[in-house]
Amino acid sequence: MTRRNKKPKPTNAKRNLNIIASDIHSLERRNVFDVGALLIEAKDACEHGEWMDWLEAEFDWSDSTANNYMNASI
């Protein structure tokens, strides 16, 4: 009889903290770029006068915060 949805056995091997930190920093940087690109897309999709209202309603961010993300992505 085969067992379905077998979970892998946990290992006792621990990863080095420097490697874990490096992985976290990599995700952090990559996500900043992705968020910035999406904000640029959203700003382009807004009609005149909608951008700030949308930004505040969705994220409660200032224009300055959004600009930091967008500048990081270009």
PQR file with spaces between the fields and no chain letter, atoms N, CA, C, O and H, PARSE charges and radii, in Angstrom:
ATOM       1  N    MET     1       0.846   -1.164    0.000 -0.4000 1.5000
ATOM       2  CA   MET     1       0.000    0.000    0.000 -0.0000 2.0000
ATOM       3  C    MET     1       0.906    1.246    0.000  0.5500 1.7000
ATOM       4  O    MET     1       1.820    1.353    0.818 -0.5500 1.4000
ATOM       5  N    THR     2       0.647    2.169   -0.910 -0.4000 1.5000
ATOM       6  CA   THR     2       1.451    3.388   -0.971 -0.0000 2.0000
ATOM       7  C    THR     2       0.769    4.477   -0.159  0.5500 1.7000
ATOM       8  O    THR     2      -0.456    4.587   -0.117 -0.5500 1.4000
ATOM       9  H    THR     2      -0.096    2.082   -1.574  0.4000 1.0000
ATOM      10  N    ARG     3       1.593    5.261    0.470 -0.4000 1.5000
ATOM      11  CA   ARG     3       1.083    6.345    1.300 -0.0000 2.0000
ATOM      12  C    ARG     3       1.086    7.642    0.505  0.5500 1.7000
ATOM      13  O    ARG     3       2.117    8.020   -0.053 -0.5500 1.4000
ATOM      14  H    ARG     3       2.588    5.172    0.436  0.4000 1.0000
ATOM      15  N    ARG     4      -0.027    8.317    0.445 -0.4000 1.5000
ATOM      16  CA   ARG     4      -0.135    9.573   -0.301 -0.0000 2.0000
ATOM      17  C    ARG     4       0.229   10.755    0.591  0.5500 1.7000
ATOM      18  O    ARG     4       0.121   10.704    1.816 -0.5500 1.4000
ATOM      19  H    ARG     4      -0.864    8.010    0.898  0.4000 1.0000
ATOM      20  N    ASN     5       0.668   11.831   -0.082 -0.4000 1.5000
ATOM      21  CA   ASN     5       1.013   13.069    0.621 -0.0000 2.0000
ATOM      22  C    ASN     5       2.020   12.828    1.740  0.5500 1.7000
ATOM      23  O    ASN     5       1.886   13.353    2.846 -0.5500 1.4000
ATOM      24  H    ASN     5       0.756   11.872   -1.078  0.4000 1.0000
ATOM      25  N    LYS     6       3.006   12.040    1.432 -0.4000 1.5000
ATOM      26  CA   LYS     6       4.057   11.777    2.396 -0.0000 2.0000
ATOM      27  C    LYS     6       4.842   13.048    2.669  0.5500 1.7000
ATOM      28  O    LYS     6       5.295   13.710    1.735 -0.5500 1.4000
ATOM      29  H    LYS     6       3.115   11.613    0.534  0.4000 1.0000
ATOM      30  N    LYS     7       5.004   13.388    3.912 -0.4000 1.5000
ATOM      31  CA   LYS     7       5.809   14.542    4.271 -0.0000 2.0000
ATOM      32  C    LYS     7       7.254   14.090    4.413  0.5500 1.7000
ATOM      33  O    LYS     7       7.525   13.019    4.956 -0.5500 1.4000
ATOM      34  H    LYS     7       4.636   12.850    4.671  0.4000 1.0000
ATOM      35  N    PRO     8       8.184   14.908    3.922 -0.5600 1.5000
ATOM      36  CA   PRO     8       9.586   14.521    4.084  0.2800 2.0000
ATOM      37  C    PRO     8       9.953   14.491    5.565  0.5500 1.7000
ATOM      38  O    PRO     8       9.446   15.270    6.372 -0.5500 1.4000
ATOM      39  N    LYS     9      10.838   13.577    5.887 -0.4000 1.5000
ATOM      40  CA   LYS     9      11.288   13.482    7.268 -0.0000 2.0000
ATOM      41  C    LYS     9      12.132   14.701    7.596  0.5500 1.7000
ATOM      42  O    LYS     9      12.977   15.108    6.799 -0.5500 1.4000
ATOM      43  H    LYS     9      11.249   12.943    5.232  0.4000 1.0000
ATOM      44  N    PRO    10      11.906   15.287    8.766 -0.5600 1.5000
ATOM      45  CA   PRO    10      12.721   16.447    9.133  0.2800 2.0000
ATOM      46  C    PRO    10      14.177   16.040    9.332  0.5500 1.7000
ATOM      47  O    PRO    10      14.482   14.954    9.824 -0.5500 1.4000
ATOM      48  N    THR    11      15.050   16.933    8.939 -0.4000 1.5000
ATOM      49  CA   THR    11      16.474   16.666    9.128 -0.0000 2.0000
ATOM      50  C    THR    11      16.972   17.481   10.301  0.5500 1.7000
ATOM      51  O    THR    11      16.401   18.516   10.645 -0.5500 1.4000
ATOM      52  H    THR    11      14.803   17.815    8.538  0.4000 1.0000
ATOM      53  N    ASN    12      18.015   17.016   10.895 -0.4000 1.5000
ATOM      54  CA   ASN    12      18.608   17.739   12.014 -0.0000 2.0000
ATOM      55  C    ASN    12      19.687   18.703   11.560  0.5500 1.7000
ATOM      56  O    ASN    12      20.291   19.394   12.380 -0.5500 1.4000
ATOM      57  H    ASN    12      18.479   16.175   10.616  0.4000 1.0000
ATOM      58  N    ALA    13      19.934   18.755   10.258 -0.4000 1.5000
ATOM      59  CA   ALA    13      20.959   19.647    9.729 -0.0000 2.0000
ATOM      60  C    ALA    13      20.442   21.087    9.778  0.5500 1.7000
ATOM      61  O    ALA    13      19.364   21.399    9.270 -0.5500 1.4000
ATOM      62  H    ALA    13      19.443   18.193    9.592  0.4000 1.0000
ATOM      63  N    LYS    14      21.227   21.935   10.391 -0.4000 1.5000
ATOM      64  CA   LYS    14      20.865   23.345   10.473 -0.0000 2.0000
ATOM      65  C    LYS    14      21.665   24.131    9.450  0.5500 1.7000
ATOM      66  O    LYS    14      22.844   23.858    9.220 -0.5500 1.4000
ATOM      67  H    LYS    14      22.102   21.682   10.803  0.4000 1.0000
ATOM      68  N    ARG    15      21.010   25.109    8.839 -0.4000 1.5000
ATOM      69  CA   ARG    15      21.712   25.972    7.896 -0.0000 2.0000
ATOM      70  C    ARG    15      22.460   27.057    8.659  0.5500 1.7000
ATOM      71  O    ARG    15      22.053   27.467    9.746 -0.5500 1.4000
ATOM      72  H    ARG    15      20.053   25.330    9.025  0.4000 1.0000
ATOM      73  N    ASN    16      23.535   27.502    8.082 -0.4000 1.5000
ATOM      74  CA   ASN    16      24.350   28.563    8.641 -0.0000 2.0000
ATOM      75  C    ASN    16      23.541   29.859    8.679  0.5500 1.7000
ATOM      76  O    ASN    16      22.821   30.165    7.728 -0.5500 1.4000
ATOM      77  H    ASN    16      23.866   27.169    7.199  0.4000 1.0000
ATOM      78  N    LEU    17      23.651   30.618    9.762 -0.4000 1.5000
ATOM      79  CA   LEU    17      22.903   31.867    9.891 -0.0000 2.0000
ATOM      80  C    LEU    17      23.241   32.865    8.789  0.5500 1.7000
ATOM      81  O    LEU    17      22.367   33.611    8.346 -0.5500 1.4000
ATOM      82  H    LEU    17      24.235   30.369   10.534  0.4000 1.0000
ATOM      83  N    ASN    18      24.483   32.891    8.346 -0.4000 1.5000
ATOM      84  CA   ASN    18      24.857   33.802    7.261 -0.0000 2.0000
ATOM      85  C    ASN    18      24.134   33.454    5.972  0.5500 1.7000
ATOM      86  O    ASN    18      23.751   34.345    5.215 -0.5500 1.4000
ATOM      87  H    ASN    18      25.192   32.286    8.707  0.4000 1.0000
ATOM      88  N    ILE    19      23.946   32.183    5.719 -0.4000 1.5000
ATOM      89  CA   ILE    19      23.221   31.753    4.515 -0.0000 2.0000
ATOM      90  C    ILE    19      21.756   32.136    4.624  0.5500 1.7000
ATOM      91  O    ILE    19      21.161   32.612    3.657 -0.5500 1.4000
ATOM      92  H    ILE    19      24.257   31.458    6.334  0.4000 1.0000
ATOM      93  N    ILE    20      21.173   31.931    5.798 -0.4000 1.5000
ATOM      94  CA   ILE    20      19.766   32.304    6.005 -0.0000 2.0000
ATOM      95  C    ILE    20      19.594   33.811    5.838  0.5500 1.7000
ATOM      96  O    ILE    20      18.656   34.257    5.177 -0.5500 1.4000
ATOM      97  H    ILE    20      21.657   31.545    6.584  0.4000 1.0000
ATOM      98  N    ALA    21      20.486   34.594    6.427 -0.4000 1.5000
ATOM      99  CA   ALA    21      20.410   36.053    6.308 -0.0000 2.0000
ATOM     100  C    ALA    21      20.545   36.483    4.853  0.5500 1.7000
ATOM     101  O    ALA    21      19.840   37.383    4.398 -0.5500 1.4000
ATOM     102  H    ALA    21      21.248   34.232    6.964  0.4000 1.0000
ATOM     103  N    SER    22      21.446   35.843    4.130 -0.4000 1.5000
ATOM     104  CA   SER    22      21.627   36.159    2.718 -0.0000 2.0000
ATOM     105  C    SER    22      20.351   35.875    1.920  0.5500 1.7000
ATOM     106  O    SER    22      19.972   36.661    1.052 -0.5500 1.4000
ATOM     107  H    SER    22      22.019   35.111    4.500  0.4000 1.0000
ATOM     108  N    ASP    23      19.703   34.768    2.210 -0.4000 1.5000
ATOM     109  CA   ASP    23      18.443   34.432    1.534 -0.0000 2.0000
ATOM     110  C    ASP    23      17.370   35.476    1.831  0.5500 1.7000
ATOM     111  O    ASP    23      16.627   35.881    0.936 -0.5500 1.4000
ATOM     112  H    ASP    23      20.012   34.129    2.916  0.4000 1.0000
ATOM     113  N    ILE    24      17.291   35.906    3.080 -0.4000 1.5000
ATOM     114  CA   ILE    24      16.292   36.912    3.465 -0.0000 2.0000
ATOM     115  C    ILE    24      16.570   38.231    2.755  0.5500 1.7000
ATOM     116  O    ILE    24      15.647   38.849    2.224 -0.5500 1.4000
ATOM     117  H    ILE    24      17.895   35.577    3.807  0.4000 1.0000
ATOM     118  N    HIS    25      17.822   38.671    2.737 -0.4000 1.5000
ATOM     119  CA   HIS    25      18.161   39.929    2.066 -0.0000 2.0000
ATOM     120  C    HIS    25      17.870   39.853    0.575  0.5500 1.7000
ATOM     121  O    HIS    25      17.428   40.836   -0.020 -0.5500 1.4000
ATOM     122  H    HIS    25      18.572   38.169    3.168  0.4000 1.0000
ATOM     123  N    SER    26      18.108   38.721   -0.021 -0.4000 1.5000
ATOM     124  CA   SER    26      17.831   38.544   -1.444 -0.0000 2.0000
ATOM     125  C    SER    26      16.339   38.689   -1.723  0.5500 1.7000
ATOM     126  O    SER    26      15.948   39.366   -2.674 -0.5500 1.4000
ATOM     127  H    SER    26      18.467   37.923    0.463  0.4000 1.0000
ATOM     128  N    LEU    27      15.516   38.065   -0.910 -0.4000 1.5000
ATOM     129  CA   LEU    27      14.060   38.179   -1.077 -0.0000 2.0000
ATOM     130  C    LEU    27      13.607   39.620   -0.866  0.5500 1.7000
ATOM     131  O    LEU    27      12.764   40.127   -1.606 -0.5500 1.4000
ATOM     132  H    LEU    27      15.834   37.515   -0.138  0.4000 1.0000
ATOM     133  N    GLU    28      14.159   40.258    0.124 -0.4000 1.5000
ATOM     134  CA   GLU    28      13.804   41.628    0.439 -0.0000 2.0000
ATOM     135  C    GLU    28      14.079   42.544   -0.747  0.5500 1.7000
ATOM     136  O    GLU    28      13.221   43.338   -1.133 -0.5500 1.4000
ATOM     137  H    GLU    28      14.845   39.846    0.725  0.4000 1.0000
ATOM     138  N    ARG    29      15.265   42.437   -1.322 -0.4000 1.5000
ATOM     139  CA   ARG    29      15.627   43.284   -2.464 -0.0000 2.0000
ATOM     140  C    ARG    29      14.763   42.974   -3.681  0.5500 1.7000
ATOM     141  O    ARG    29      14.276   43.887   -4.348 -0.5500 1.4000
ATOM     142  H    ARG    29      15.962   41.792   -1.008  0.4000 1.0000
ATOM     143  N    ARG    30      14.572   41.699   -3.970 -0.4000 1.5000
ATOM     144  CA   ARG    30      13.792   41.321   -5.133 -0.0000 2.0000
ATOM     145  C    ARG    30      12.355   41.827   -5.000  0.5500 1.7000
ATOM     146  O    ARG    30      11.778   42.308   -5.976 -0.5500 1.4000
ATOM     147  H    ARG    30      14.967   40.957   -3.428  0.4000 1.0000
ATOM     148  N    ASN    31      11.783   41.723   -3.822 -0.4000 1.5000
ATOM     149  CA   ASN    31      10.406   42.168   -3.630 -0.0000 2.0000
ATOM     150  C    ASN    31      10.275   43.681   -3.763  0.5500 1.7000
ATOM     151  O    ASN    31       9.256   44.161   -4.259 -0.5500 1.4000
ATOM     152  H    ASN    31      12.251   41.332   -3.030  0.4000 1.0000
ATOM     153  N    VAL    32      11.272   44.437   -3.339 -0.4000 1.5000
ATOM     154  CA   VAL    32      11.235   45.885   -3.498 -0.0000 2.0000
ATOM     155  C    VAL    32      11.151   46.238   -4.980  0.5500 1.7000
ATOM     156  O    VAL    32      10.381   47.115   -5.371 -0.5500 1.4000
ATOM     157  H    VAL    32      12.100   44.046   -2.936  0.4000 1.0000
ATOM     158  N    PHE    33      11.935   45.561   -5.793 -0.4000 1.5000
ATOM     159  CA   PHE    33      11.899   45.822   -7.233 -0.0000 2.0000
ATOM     160  C    PHE    33      10.551   45.457   -7.832  0.5500 1.7000
ATOM     161  O    PHE    33      10.015   46.196   -8.657 -0.5500 1.4000
ATOM     162  H    PHE    33      12.561   44.848   -5.475  0.4000 1.0000
ATOM     163  N    ASP    34      10.007   44.329   -7.423 -0.4000 1.5000
ATOM     164  CA   ASP    34       8.697   43.893   -7.933 -0.0000 2.0000
ATOM     165  C    ASP    34       7.590   44.857   -7.520  0.5500 1.7000
ATOM     166  O    ASP    34       6.727   45.200   -8.328 -0.5500 1.4000
ATOM     167  H    ASP    34      10.443   43.728   -6.752  0.4000 1.0000
ATOM     168  N    VAL    35       7.616   45.291   -6.265 -0.4000 1.5000
ATOM     169  CA   VAL    35       6.609   46.247   -5.791 -0.0000 2.0000
ATOM     170  C    VAL    35       6.723   47.543   -6.573  0.5500 1.7000
ATOM     171  O    VAL    35       5.709   48.102   -6.990 -0.5500 1.4000
ATOM     172  H    VAL    35       8.317   45.013   -5.609  0.4000 1.0000
ATOM     173  N    GLY    36       7.929   48.027   -6.779 -0.4000 1.5000
ATOM     174  CA   GLY    36       8.122   49.259   -7.537 -0.0000 2.0000
ATOM     175  C    GLY    36       7.585   49.168   -8.954  0.5500 1.7000
ATOM     176  O    GLY    36       6.947   50.099   -9.445 -0.5500 1.4000
ATOM     177  H    GLY    36       8.754   47.573   -6.441  0.4000 1.0000
ATOM     178  N    ALA    37       7.844   48.044   -9.609 -0.4000 1.5000
ATOM     179  CA   ALA    37       7.345   47.856  -10.980 -0.0000 2.0000
ATOM     180  C    ALA    37       5.823   47.842  -11.009  0.5500 1.7000
ATOM     181  O    ALA    37       5.211   48.409  -11.914 -0.5500 1.4000
ATOM     182  H    ALA    37       8.362   47.288   -9.210  0.4000 1.0000
ATOM     183  N    LEU    38       5.214   47.201  -10.029 -0.4000 1.5000
ATOM     184  CA   LEU    38       3.747   47.171   -9.970 -0.0000 2.0000
ATOM     185  C    LEU    38       3.171   48.550   -9.671  0.5500 1.7000
ATOM     186  O    LEU    38       2.115   48.906  -10.195 -0.5500 1.4000
ATOM     187  H    LEU    38       5.711   46.740   -9.294  0.4000 1.0000
ATOM     188  N    LEU    39       3.846   49.321   -8.842 -0.4000 1.5000
ATOM     189  CA   LEU    39       3.373   50.683   -8.566 -0.0000 2.0000
ATOM     190  C    LEU    39       3.454   51.560   -9.811  0.5500 1.7000
ATOM     191  O    LEU    39       2.565   52.374  -10.060 -0.5500 1.4000
ATOM     192  H    LEU    39       4.704   49.032   -8.416  0.4000 1.0000
ATOM     193  N    ILE    40       4.516   51.395  -10.590 -0.4000 1.5000
ATOM     194  CA   ILE    40       4.617   52.143  -11.851 -0.0000 2.0000
ATOM     195  C    ILE    40       3.454   51.781  -12.769  0.5500 1.7000
ATOM     196  O    ILE    40       2.844   52.653  -13.388 -0.5500 1.4000
ATOM     197  H    ILE    40       5.238   50.733  -10.388  0.4000 1.0000
ATOM     198  N    GLU    41       3.157   50.500  -12.847 -0.4000 1.5000
ATOM     199  CA   GLU    41       2.028   50.047  -13.667 -0.0000 2.0000
ATOM     200  C    GLU    41       0.720   50.644  -13.162  0.5500 1.7000
ATOM     201  O    GLU    41      -0.108   51.095  -13.954 -0.5500 1.4000
ATOM     202  H    GLU    41       3.652   49.792  -12.344  0.4000 1.0000
ATOM     203  N    ALA    42       0.536   50.646  -11.849 -0.4000 1.5000
ATOM     204  CA   ALA    42      -0.699   51.183  -11.267 -0.0000 2.0000
ATOM     205  C    ALA    42      -0.824   52.678  -11.508  0.5500 1.7000
ATOM     206  O    ALA    42      -1.903   53.173  -11.834 -0.5500 1.4000
ATOM     207  H    ALA    42       1.208   50.279  -11.206  0.4000 1.0000
ATOM     208  N    LYS    43       0.277   53.394  -11.350 -0.4000 1.5000
ATOM     209  CA   LYS    43       0.239   54.844  -11.555 -0.0000 2.0000
ATOM     210  C    LYS    43      -0.120   55.173  -12.992  0.5500 1.7000
ATOM     211  O    LYS    43      -0.876   56.109  -13.253 -0.5500 1.4000
ATOM     212  H    LYS    43       1.154   52.992  -11.085  0.4000 1.0000
ATOM     213  N    ASP    44       0.424   54.403  -13.921 -0.4000 1.5000
ATOM     214  CA   ASP    44       0.090   54.600  -15.338 -0.0000 2.0000
ATOM     215  C    ASP    44      -1.377   54.304  -15.622  0.5500 1.7000
ATOM     216  O    ASP    44      -1.966   54.891  -16.530 -0.5500 1.4000
ATOM     217  H    ASP    44       1.038   53.643  -13.709  0.4000 1.0000
ATOM     218  N    ALA    45      -1.968   53.399  -14.850 -0.4000 1.5000
ATOM     219  CA   ALA    45      -3.364   53.019  -15.065 -0.0000 2.0000
ATOM     220  C    ALA    45      -4.354   54.005  -14.438  0.5500 1.7000
ATOM     221  O    ALA    45      -5.542   53.985  -14.760 -0.5500 1.4000
ATOM     222  H    ALA    45      -1.490   52.922  -14.112  0.4000 1.0000
ATOM     223  N    CYS    46      -3.864   54.861  -13.548 -0.4000 1.5000
ATOM     224  CA   CYS    46      -4.735   55.818  -12.866 -0.0000 2.0000
ATOM     225  C    CYS    46      -5.089   56.988  -13.780  0.5500 1.7000
ATOM     226  O    CYS    46      -4.282   57.443  -14.591 -0.5500 1.4000
ATOM     227  H    CYS    46      -2.899   54.877  -13.286  0.4000 1.0000
ATOM     228  N    GLU    47      -6.302   57.447  -13.621 -0.4000 1.5000
ATOM     229  CA   GLU    47      -6.724   58.681  -14.282 -0.0000 2.0000
ATOM     230  C    GLU    47      -6.140   59.846  -13.491  0.5500 1.7000
ATOM     231  O    GLU    47      -5.702   59.679  -12.353 -0.5500 1.4000
ATOM     232  H    GLU    47      -6.958   57.077  -12.962  0.4000 1.0000
ATOM     233  N    HIS    48      -6.137   61.017  -14.101 -0.4000 1.5000
ATOM     234  CA   HIS    48      -5.603   62.202  -13.429 -0.0000 2.0000
ATOM     235  C    HIS    48      -6.318   62.397  -12.083  0.5500 1.7000
ATOM     236  O    HIS    48      -7.547   62.430  -12.021 -0.5500 1.4000
ATOM     237  H    HIS    48      -6.493   61.153  -15.025  0.4000 1.0000
ATOM     238  N    GLY    49      -5.533   62.524  -11.016 -0.4000 1.5000
ATOM     239  CA   GLY    49      -6.092   62.768   -9.694 -0.0000 2.0000
ATOM     240  C    GLY    49      -6.424   61.526   -8.886  0.5500 1.7000
ATOM     241  O    GLY    49      -6.775   61.644   -7.713 -0.5500 1.4000
ATOM     242  H    GLY    49      -4.535   62.497  -11.066  0.4000 1.0000
ATOM     243  N    GLU    50      -6.325   60.349   -9.468 -0.4000 1.5000
ATOM     244  CA   GLU    50      -6.677   59.109   -8.758 -0.0000 2.0000
ATOM     245  C    GLU    50      -5.511   58.503   -7.976  0.5500 1.7000
ATOM     246  O    GLU    50      -5.727   57.797   -6.991 -0.5500 1.4000
ATOM     247  H    GLU    50      -6.040   60.254  -10.421  0.4000 1.0000
ATOM     248  N    TRP    51      -4.298   58.771   -8.402 -0.4000 1.5000
ATOM     249  CA   TRP    51      -3.120   58.087   -7.861 -0.0000 2.0000
ATOM     250  C    TRP    51      -3.021   58.174   -6.339  0.5500 1.7000
ATOM     251  O    TRP    51      -2.936   57.145   -5.668 -0.5500 1.4000
ATOM     252  H    TRP    51      -4.122   59.344   -9.202  0.4000 1.0000
ATOM     253  N    MET    52      -3.031   59.374   -5.794 -0.4000 1.5000
ATOM     254  CA   MET    52      -2.835   59.537   -4.355 -0.0000 2.0000
ATOM     255  C    MET    52      -3.973   58.908   -3.563  0.5500 1.7000
ATOM     256  O    MET    52      -3.732   58.299   -2.521 -0.5500 1.4000
ATOM     257  H    MET    52      -3.099   60.210   -6.339  0.4000 1.0000
ATOM     258  N    ASP    53      -5.199   59.044   -4.035 -0.4000 1.5000
ATOM     259  CA   ASP    53      -6.336   58.432   -3.344 -0.0000 2.0000
ATOM     260  C    ASP    53      -6.207   56.908   -3.338  0.5500 1.7000
ATOM     261  O    ASP    53      -6.434   56.259   -2.316 -0.5500 1.4000
ATOM     262  H    ASP    53      -5.395   59.539   -4.881  0.4000 1.0000
ATOM     263  N    TRP    54      -5.840   56.349   -4.487 -0.4000 1.5000
ATOM     264  CA   TRP    54      -5.679   54.892   -4.587 -0.0000 2.0000
ATOM     265  C    TRP    54      -4.549   54.420   -3.685  0.5500 1.7000
ATOM     266  O    TRP    54      -4.689   53.429   -2.969 -0.5500 1.4000
ATOM     267  H    TRP    54      -5.655   56.876   -5.317  0.4000 1.0000
ATOM     268  N    LEU    55      -3.436   55.129   -3.722 -0.4000 1.5000
ATOM     269  CA   LEU    55      -2.264   54.759   -2.937 -0.0000 2.0000
ATOM     270  C    LEU    55      -2.580   54.759   -1.440  0.5500 1.7000
ATOM     271  O    LEU    55      -2.200   53.836   -0.720 -0.5500 1.4000
ATOM     272  H    LEU    55      -3.323   55.935   -4.304  0.4000 1.0000
ATOM     273  N    GLU    56      -3.264   55.781   -0.986 -0.4000 1.5000
ATOM     274  CA   GLU    56      -3.605   55.872    0.436 -0.0000 2.0000
ATOM     275  C    GLU    56      -4.650   54.831    0.822  0.5500 1.7000
ATOM     276  O    GLU    56      -4.560   54.227    1.890 -0.5500 1.4000
ATOM     277  H    GLU    56      -3.573   56.531   -1.571  0.4000 1.0000
ATOM     278  N    ALA    57      -5.638   54.620   -0.038 -0.4000 1.5000
ATOM     279  CA   ALA    57      -6.688   53.649    0.277 -0.0000 2.0000
ATOM     280  C    ALA    57      -6.162   52.221    0.328  0.5500 1.7000
ATOM     281  O    ALA    57      -6.562   51.439    1.190 -0.5500 1.4000
ATOM     282  H    ALA    57      -5.711   55.111   -0.907  0.4000 1.0000
ATOM     283  N    GLU    58      -5.278   51.886   -0.580 -0.4000 1.5000
ATOM     284  CA   GLU    58      -4.779   50.513   -0.663 -0.0000 2.0000
ATOM     285  C    GLU    58      -3.644   50.218    0.307  0.5500 1.7000
ATOM     286  O    GLU    58      -3.576   49.122    0.861 -0.5500 1.4000
ATOM     287  H    GLU    58      -4.952   52.522   -1.280  0.4000 1.0000
ATOM     288  N    PHE    59      -2.750   51.185    0.519 -0.4000 1.5000
ATOM     289  CA   PHE    59      -1.526   50.907    1.266 -0.0000 2.0000
ATOM     290  C    PHE    59      -1.243   51.873    2.405  0.5500 1.7000
ATOM     291  O    PHE    59      -0.370   51.606    3.230 -0.5500 1.4000
ATOM     292  H    PHE    59      -2.805   52.076    0.068  0.4000 1.0000
ATOM     293  N    ASP    60      -1.952   52.976    2.467 -0.4000 1.5000
ATOM     294  CA   ASP    60      -1.688   54.007    3.460 -0.0000 2.0000
ATOM     295  C    ASP    60      -0.237   54.486    3.374  0.5500 1.7000
ATOM     296  O    ASP    60       0.410   54.725    4.394 -0.5500 1.4000
ATOM     297  H    ASP    60      -2.661   53.193    1.797  0.4000 1.0000
ATOM     298  N    TRP    61       0.267   54.623    2.137 -0.4000 1.5000
ATOM     299  CA   TRP    61       1.618   55.094    1.869 -0.0000 2.0000
ATOM     300  C    TRP    61       1.574   56.517    1.352  0.5500 1.7000
ATOM     301  O    TRP    61       0.596   56.942    0.736 -0.5500 1.4000
ATOM     302  H    TRP    61      -0.258   54.429    1.308  0.4000 1.0000
ATOM     303  N    SER    62       2.634   57.236    1.608 -0.4000 1.5000
ATOM     304  CA   SER    62       2.785   58.572    1.025 -0.0000 2.0000
ATOM     305  C    SER    62       3.304   58.438   -0.406  0.5500 1.7000
ATOM     306  O    SER    62       3.764   57.375   -0.822 -0.5500 1.4000
ATOM     307  H    SER    62       3.428   56.891    2.108  0.4000 1.0000
ATOM     308  N    ASP    63       3.218   59.533   -1.137 -0.4000 1.5000
ATOM     309  CA   ASP    63       3.779   59.565   -2.487 -0.0000 2.0000
ATOM     310  C    ASP    63       5.281   59.326   -2.436  0.5500 1.7000
ATOM     311  O    ASP    63       5.849   58.699   -3.330 -0.5500 1.4000
ATOM     312  H    ASP    63       2.844   60.397   -0.799  0.4000 1.0000
ATOM     313  N    SER    64       5.918   59.828   -1.388 -0.4000 1.5000
ATOM     314  CA   SER    64       7.361   59.657   -1.217 -0.0000 2.0000
ATOM     315  C    SER    64       7.734   58.181   -1.069  0.5500 1.7000
ATOM     316  O    SER    64       8.700   57.722   -1.677 -0.5500 1.4000
ATOM     317  H    SER    64       5.456   60.338   -0.661  0.4000 1.0000
ATOM     318  N    THR    65       6.980   57.447   -0.274 -0.4000 1.5000
ATOM     319  CA   THR    65       7.239   56.016   -0.101 -0.0000 2.0000
ATOM     320  C    THR    65       7.069   55.277   -1.422  0.5500 1.7000
ATOM     321  O    THR    65       7.905   54.452   -1.790 -0.5500 1.4000
ATOM     322  H    THR    65       6.194   57.821    0.220  0.4000 1.0000
ATOM     323  N    ALA    66       5.994   55.571   -2.130 -0.4000 1.5000
ATOM     324  CA   ALA    66       5.758   54.934   -3.430 -0.0000 2.0000
ATOM     325  C    ALA    66       6.877   55.274   -4.408  0.5500 1.7000
ATOM     326  O    ALA    66       7.332   54.414   -5.162 -0.5500 1.4000
ATOM     327  H    ALA    66       5.314   56.241   -1.832  0.4000 1.0000
ATOM     328  N    ASN    67       7.318   56.528   -4.394 -0.4000 1.5000
ATOM     329  CA   ASN    67       8.411   56.933   -5.287 -0.0000 2.0000
ATOM     330  C    ASN    67       9.694   56.183   -4.969  0.5500 1.7000
ATOM     331  O    ASN    67      10.441   55.832   -5.882 -0.5500 1.4000
ATOM     332  H    ASN    67       6.948   57.226   -3.782  0.4000 1.0000
ATOM     333  N    ASN    68       9.966   55.930   -3.694 -0.4000 1.5000
ATOM     334  CA   ASN    68      11.158   55.163   -3.327 -0.0000 2.0000
ATOM     335  C    ASN    68      11.105   53.771   -3.932  0.5500 1.7000
ATOM     336  O    ASN    68      12.098   53.295   -4.481 -0.5500 1.4000
ATOM     337  H    ASN    68       9.359   56.215   -2.952  0.4000 1.0000
ATOM     338  N    TYR    69       9.953   53.115   -3.838 -0.4000 1.5000
ATOM     339  CA   TYR    69       9.797   51.795   -4.442 -0.0000 2.0000
ATOM     340  C    TYR    69       9.964   51.856   -5.959  0.5500 1.7000
ATOM     341  O    TYR    69      10.672   51.041   -6.551 -0.5500 1.4000
ATOM     342  H    TYR    69       9.145   53.502   -3.392  0.4000 1.0000
ATOM     343  N    MET    70       9.297   52.839   -6.580 -0.4000 1.5000
ATOM     344  CA   MET    70       9.345   52.946   -8.031 -0.0000 2.0000
ATOM     345  C    MET    70      10.758   53.251   -8.514  0.5500 1.7000
ATOM     346  O    MET    70      11.207   52.699   -9.518 -0.5500 1.4000
ATOM     347  H    MET    70       8.722   53.501   -6.099  0.4000 1.0000
ATOM     348  N    ASN    71      11.461   54.134   -7.796 -0.4000 1.5000
ATOM     349  CA   ASN    71      12.842   54.457   -8.187 -0.0000 2.0000
ATOM     350  C    ASN    71      13.763   53.253   -8.061  0.5500 1.7000
ATOM     351  O    ASN    71      14.708   53.109   -8.836 -0.5500 1.4000
ATOM     352  H    ASN    71      11.096   54.582   -6.980  0.4000 1.0000
ATOM     353  N    ALA    72      13.496   52.392   -7.095 -0.4000 1.5000
ATOM     354  CA   ALA    72      14.316   51.205   -6.922 -0.0000 2.0000
ATOM     355  C    ALA    72      14.146   50.235   -8.085  0.5500 1.7000
ATOM     356  O    ALA    72      15.063   49.478   -8.401 -0.5500 1.4000
ATOM     357  H    ALA    72      12.728   52.509   -6.465  0.4000 1.0000
ATOM     358  N    SER    73      12.992   50.254   -8.715 -0.4000 1.5000
ATOM     359  CA   SER    73      12.721   49.274   -9.759 -0.0000 2.0000
ATOM     360  C    SER    73      13.220   49.698  -11.141  0.5500 1.7000
ATOM     361  O    SER    73      13.259   48.883  -12.063 -0.5500 1.4000
ATOM     362  H    SER    73      12.246   50.869   -8.458  0.4000 1.0000
ATOM     363  N    ILE    74      13.598   50.960  -11.287 -0.4000 1.5000
ATOM     364  CA   ILE    74      14.054   51.419  -12.614 -0.0000 2.0000
ATOM     365  C    ILE    74      15.561   51.531  -12.673  0.5500 1.7000
ATOM     366  O    ILE    74      16.112   51.902  -13.710 -0.5500 1.4000
ATOM     367  H    ILE    74      13.566   51.622  -10.538  0.4000 1.0000
